[in-house]
Amino acid sequence: MALLLAAAASAGAADLKVLSGTGARAAVIGLTTSFDRTTGNKTSVEFAVNPETRAKIEAGQPFDVAVLNPPQLDALIKQGRVVAETRTVLGRAGIGVGIRAGAPKPDISTVEAFKRVLLSSKAVAYPGEGASGKYFESVVERLGIAAQMKSRMKPMPAEYNVEVVATGEADLVVVVASRIPGVPGVQLVGGIPQELQTWIGFTAGAGSAAKEPQAARAMLRFFTSPDAAQVLKATGIEPFAE
């Protein structure tokens, strides 16, 4: 770890720009904050849903590091916008359920229990765009309750799909589990039943036109360090698994 930090510090103080999907928001904030603290760099992060982040990059928005779901990052690698050899696996997270902090945790341990919780809710928030939101819509279809849930489904913008639970606009949120930690007033109940579960991956890479290429690569090395693993675990991500 000492050698890793020395390598990061050798990149010198730099202003880094990170473009990231919203699913790993808490993790990316924690990772970049820790990296800046150990290197003296200054990182700014801009979040959006994965397709929007990819579109920004394709439109020419400058960045040093991108954090995206694997299909989105790999598409940018094929386009030559992200350096292939810098592709870094951060980890993966399943779909989770969040409720208002302090509220009794519902039983979502089985498919039938999860189904009952959905049907007993007045409003269920989820990302209107992005991988986890589309997947949740397919789960509702699989459960055979799409018609019953139609008036309860509350598709929300990426920046506000968890927060609505804290304000009482929704009873619960279904989203990639890593999006829930760190949101004030919201607690993670747990993952949806394994029979319905899927995994959302998180990868990162350096921009081919990065203004700070050395610092960007140092950041990516830091993302796979033991210290980074602790941050990832704390934010609901299984480290270094794709």
N, C-alpha and C positions, 0 to 999 in steps of 0.2 A: 504493500500500500504506500509506503514511503517513496518508493521509486515512481509510482504512479503520480503522486502529488508533485514530486519534483519535475516530472515530465510536463505536467499541467502548468506548473509555475513558470517553466522555461519558455512557455508560449508568450509570456509577458502580459501586462495588463491590456485588455482589449474590450471593445464594445461589441457584443455579440447580439445577433438577431435570430430568434428562434420562432418558427412558424409551426404551430401544433394543432392537432385535432383536439376536441374537447374531452374525449373519453379519458385521457390520462392527465387531466388538468391538475389535480392535486399532486400527482407524482412529478410532473414536469416542473411545477413551481418549487417543490421540495428539492428536486435534483439540481435545478439551476441555481437556487439559493445556496445550496451547499457547495456547489462548484465555485461560485463567485467568492464565497467566504474563504475557500482554500487557495484560490489563485489570484485574487485581487481584480478579477475581471468584472465587467458589468454587463448583465444579460437582460434584454427586454424580450418578452414573450407575447405573441399575438395568437389568440385562440379562435378557432372556427370549426364547424363540422368538417370532417375529412374531405369530402368533395370540394367544399369551398376553399379549403386551404390549398388543395392541389391546384384548383383553378387560379388562385392568386399566383402561385409559382409559375404556372404555365403562361400567365399574363405578364410575367417578368418582374414580379415583386422581389426585391432583394432579400436574401436570407443567408445565414451561415449554416444553420442546422434545421432540419425538418423532422418532426415527430408525427408519424402517420400510421394508419393500419397498413399491413404488408402489401395488399394489392395496390393501394394508392402510391406508396413509396416506390414499389417495384416498377410501376408505370413511369414514374419520374426518372428512375434509373435508366430505363429503356430509351427515354427521350434525351438522355444525357444531361439532365438538369440536376441530378444527384449523383455523386461519385460512387460507383458500384462497390469499390473496395472498402468504403466506409460504412456500408450497411451494417447496422447494429441492432440486435434483438434486445429490447428492453424486457418484455414479458408478455403475459396475457391475463385477461380477466374474464370472468363469466358474467352473466346477466344477474343483477341483484334487485332487491326491493328496498326502498327507503320509506320511512314514515316520520311523522313529527317527533322530535326529541321529547322523551318523557312519556309518550303514549305506550300502551301495552303492545308488546310485539305479537303480531298474529302468527298463527301456525301456517307455514308455507312449506312444510317438510315433505308433503306428498302432492301428487298431481291434483287429487280431489280437494285437498285442503287449500291449495293455491287457487284453484278454480272458485271455491267458496269465498275466499277473500276478495277476489276480483268482483264477483257478483254482488257482494255485500257493500262494495265501495260506491260512493256517489260520484267520484271523479278520480280517474287514474291518469296521472301525467306520464309522458314518455317523449323522447325526442321525435319531433316531426320529421326530421331528416337524419341521416346517418345510419350506420349498420345496426346498432342495437334497437333503434326504433322500428326499423323495417322488420327486424327479427321478431320483436314483440307482437307486431300486428299478425305475423304468420302463426305465432303461438296461439293467439286468441282464435284464429281460424281453426287450428288443429284441435283446440278444446271444444269446438262446436258452439261457441258462445258469442260469435261475432255480432249477431243481431241484437242479443241482449245487452252487449257492451257498447253498442254504437253511440248511445247518448252519454255514456260514462267516459269514453276515451277522450283524452285531452292532449293532443299533440302540441308540443311546445318548442320554442326556439332553443337552440343548443345552450345558450347562456342562462336560460331560466327554467329548465325542465325539472331540476331538483328543488330549486328555491321556492317553487309554488307550494310545496308541501309545508314549508315553514310558515308561510303566510296563511295557510288554510284553504287555498284555492283548489287543492287536491288532497285526497286522503292518503294517497301513496304515489310513489313514482317507480316505474320499472325502467331500468337503464343499465348500462354496463356498470358493474359494481364499483369500479375505481372512480367513477364520477361523484359518488355520494360522500366519501370521507372529506371532512374539512368544510362542508357547507353548514353554516350556523343554523341551528334549529332543526336539523334533520339527522336521523340515526339510521344506520344500516341494519335491516332485519336479517339479511343473509341472502344466499343465492337461491334462484328458483330451483325446483326439483331437477335432479340429474337427468330424468327422462326427457326434460324439455330444454336442458341447458345447451348453450353453445359457448364458444370461446372467441373473444375479440383480441386480436394481437396488436402489439405496439412495437414499432420499429423506428429507427432514426438513421439519418444520413447527412453528410455534409454537402452543401450546395456546390456545384461545379464552378459557380462564379462567386463563391464566398469571399467577402472582404477580409475575413480573418481565418484563413484555412487551417493554420497551425492550431489556433485556439479552438476551432471547431472540432478538429480531430482529438484534441486533448479532452474536450467535453465528452465526446463519444466514448473515449476510453474510460473516463470517470463513470459513465452510465453503466458500466459493467463491473464496477468495483464492489467490494463487500459493503462499503458504506452506502452505495446506491441501492444494493439489495435490501437493506433495512428500510430505506425510504419507500421502495416499491411495495414491500410487504405491508407496511403501515398504511398504504393507500389502496389496498385491495388487489394488488397485482402480484401474480406468481412470477418471480424474477427469471429472466433469461430463458423462458419457455415460449415457443411459437406454435 
